[in-house]
Amino acid sequence: MERIDRNGGKPSVTTKSGTSSGYDLLVGAVGVNTGALKLFEEMGAGYRAPGTTKTHICELFLGERTIKTHFGNAMHMFLRKIHEDPALAFRIMQKMSRRILELDKELANPGSE
């Protein structure tokens, strides 16, 4: 696609070769990191591409000895934007606490289930 226009209230697609066709419905199945979204924004129908956030998840093996030395039995949680919904953070911590207690019991009494 080279361009998307509106012709008589309907979308019209122009290809890179210059061919143009009108449609009753145009659905764009594209990723957020593509230039195609700009074509939809420029069409004039009020579409705005969504914002994106970069994330990274990493798991580091530190070993039991290092964990006991530096963290002991403490749990550390980092919840971004906690001020936006403190109740959600509380519910998350409640569920995590219950699961940790369950795991503790399972580890203390293996095979008792």
RAUR-V825396 format. One record per residue. N is the residue number from 1. PSI is psi in whole degrees, 0 to 359 (none if undefined). NEAR is the number of other C-alpha atoms within 10 Angstrom. D_LAST is the distance of its C-alpha to the last C-alpha in whole Angstrom. Layout:
((N | PSI | NEAR | D_LAST) (N | PSI | NEAR | D_LAST))
This chain:
((1 | 137 | 13 | 61) (2 | 324 | 13 | 63) (3 | 149 | 17 | 64) (4 | 126 | 23 | 62) (5 | 174 | 19 | 65) (6 | 126 | 14 | 65) (7 | 110 | 12 | 68) (8 | 31 | 8 | 69) (9 | 357 | 10 | 66) (10 | 150 | 12 | 64) (11 | 143 | 19 | 62) (12 | 130 | 20 | 64) (13 | 130 | 20 | 63) (14 | 128 | 15 | 65) (15 | 171 | 13 | 65) (16 | 334 | 10 | 66) (17 | 355 | 8 | 68) (18 | 355 | 11 | 70) (19 | 136 | 10 | 69) (20 | 136 | 15 | 68) (21 | 144 | 12 | 66) (22 | 153 | 16 | 65) (23 | 156 | 12 | 62) (24 | 325 | 8 | 61) (25 | 136 | 8 | 57) (26 | 122 | 12 | 56) (27 | 127 | 6 | 53) (28 | 112 | 8 | 52) (29 | 85 | 8 | 49) (30 | 159 | 10 | 49) (31 | 167 | 9 | 47) (32 | 344 | 12 | 47) (33 | 40 | 9 | 49) (34 | 152 | 8 | 52) (35 | 346 | 10 | 55) (36 | 331 | 18 | 55) (37 | 326 | 18 | 54) (38 | 325 | 14 | 57) (39 | 320 | 16 | 59) (40 | 323 | 19 | 57) (41 | 318 | 14 | 58) (42 | 349 | 14 | 62) (43 | 335 | 15 | 62) (44 | 19 | 12 | 62) (45 | 4 | 12 | 60) (46 | 5 | 9 | 58) (47 | 138 | 13 | 55) (48 | 131 | 12 | 54) (49 | 144 | 13 | 51) (50 | 152 | 7 | 48) (51 | 160 | 6 | 47) (52 | 161 | 8 | 45) (53 | 137 | 4 | 43) (54 | 139 | 4 | 42) (55 | 163 | 5 | 39) (56 | 128 | 4 | 37) (57 | 133 | 4 | 33) (58 | 136 | 5 | 33) (59 | 124 | 5 | 30) (60 | 130 | 5 | 31) (61 | 115 | 8 | 29) (62 | 341 | 8 | 30) (63 | 151 | 8 | 28) (64 | 319 | 9 | 26) (65 | 314 | 10 | 29) (66 | 317 | 11 | 31) (67 | 312 | 13 | 28) (68 | 320 | 11 | 28) (69 | 314 | 9 | 32) (70 | 334 | 9 | 33) (71 | 336 | 11 | 30) (72 | 227 | 11 | 28) (73 | 19 | 9 | 25) (74 | 150 | 9 | 27) (75 | 133 | 7 | 26) (76 | 129 | 7 | 29) (77 | 138 | 8 | 30) (78 | 105 | 6 | 33) (79 | 112 | 9 | 34) (80 | 148 | 8 | 37) (81 | 38 | 9 | 39) (82 | 330 | 12 | 37) (83 | 339 | 9 | 40) (84 | 329 | 9 | 40) (85 | 77 | 9 | 37) (86 | 331 | 12 | 35) (87 | 323 | 11 | 33) (88 | 314 | 11 | 31) (89 | 320 | 16 | 31) (90 | 316 | 12 | 29) (91 | 320 | 11 | 27) (92 | 313 | 11 | 26) (93 | 323 | 13 | 25) (94 | 312 | 12 | 23) (95 | 319 | 11 | 21) (96 | 319 | 12 | 21) (97 | 316 | 13 | 20) (98 | 315 | 11 | 17) (99 | 321 | 12 | 15) (100 | 319 | 12 | 16) (101 | 319 | 12 | 15) (102 | 315 | 12 | 11) (103 | 320 | 12 | 12) (104 | 316 | 11 | 13) (105 | 318 | 12 | 10) (106 | 320 | 13 | 8) (107 | 326 | 11 | 11) (108 | 330 | 10 | 12) (109 | 68 | 10 | 9) (110 | 139 | 8 | 8) (111 | 8 | 7 | 6) (112 | 5 | 8 | 4) (113 | none | 5 | 0))
